[in-house]
Amino acid sequence: MPSEEDPEDAARWSPLETDEWYAARNATTALRDVLTAAGMAREFPYLRADLNAFGHGLIELGRVSPETAERLAELLRRALLCSRGSEEAGDSCNRKTD
């Protein structure tokens, strides 16, 4: 039987105190910050950190419109071009999107 001082006592365990929860929360915050900078935060109203039944961290993006998905795909495409140092990207790596 676990003692009162035992931190592994199932009655006191909280998934919100795990490394997986903090990793999911930090990743969600980082994604929200980028979406905000891109002017897309309002298009992801269901963005949140979560844990599955096994305690693995997950990021819930929610449903988005086709236009939002296309815009996100374009942002990712540009980011890939910039990270590869592609000449095809030209000055688009330094420009802000609308």
URBEL-V131479 format. One record per pair of residues at least 12 apart in sequence whose ideal C-beta (glycine too) atoms are under 10 Angstrom apart, sorted by the first residue. I is the first residue (numbers start at 1). J is the second residue. If there is no record, write none. Layout:
# URBEL-V131479
I:J ; I:J
This chain:
# URBEL-V131479
13:55 ; 15:50 ; 15:51 ; 15:52 ; 15:55 ; 15:57 ; 16:49 ; 16:51 ; 18:51 ; 18:55 ; 18:56 ; 18:57 ; 19:55 ; 19:57 ; 20:49 ; 20:51 ; 20:52 ; 20:54 ; 20:55 ; 20:56 ; 20:57 ; 20:58 ; 21:49 ; 21:50 ; 21:51 ; 21:55 ; 21:57 ; 22:49 ; 22:57 ; 23:49 ; 23:56 ; 23:57 ; 23:59 ; 24:48 ; 24:49 ; 24:50 ; 24:51 ; 24:52 ; 24:56 ; 24:57 ; 24:58 ; 24:59 ; 24:60 ; 25:48 ; 25:49 ; 25:50 ; 25:57 ; 25:59 ; 26:49 ; 26:57 ; 27:49 ; 27:57 ; 27:58 ; 27:59 ; 28:47 ; 28:48 ; 28:49 ; 28:50 ; 28:57 ; 28:58 ; 28:59 ; 28:60 ; 28:61 ; 29:47 ; 29:49 ; 30:59 ; 31:44 ; 31:47 ; 31:49 ; 31:59 ; 31:61 ; 32:44 ; 32:47 ; 32:48 ; 32:59 ; 34:75 ; 34:79 ; 35:47 ; 35:61 ; 35:68 ; 35:72 ; 35:75 ; 37:96 ; 37:97 ; 38:71 ; 38:72 ; 38:74 ; 38:75 ; 38:96 ; 38:97 ; 38:98 ; 39:71 ; 39:96 ; 39:97 ; 39:98 ; 40:64 ; 40:68 ; 40:71 ; 40:72 ; 40:75 ; 40:97 ; 42:68 ; 43:62 ; 43:64 ; 43:65 ; 43:67 ; 43:68 ; 43:69 ; 43:71 ; 43:72 ; 44:60 ; 44:61 ; 44:62 ; 44:63 ; 44:64 ; 44:68 ; 44:72 ; 45:62 ; 45:63 ; 45:64 ; 46:60 ; 46:61 ; 46:62 ; 46:63 ; 46:64 ; 47:59 ; 47:60 ; 47:61 ; 47:62 ; 47:64 ; 48:60 ; 48:61 ; 48:62 ; 71:97 ; 71:98 ; 74:97 ; 75:97 ; 77:89 ; 77:92 ; 78:92 ; 78:93 ; 78:95 ; 78:97 ; 79:93 ; 81:93 ; 82:94
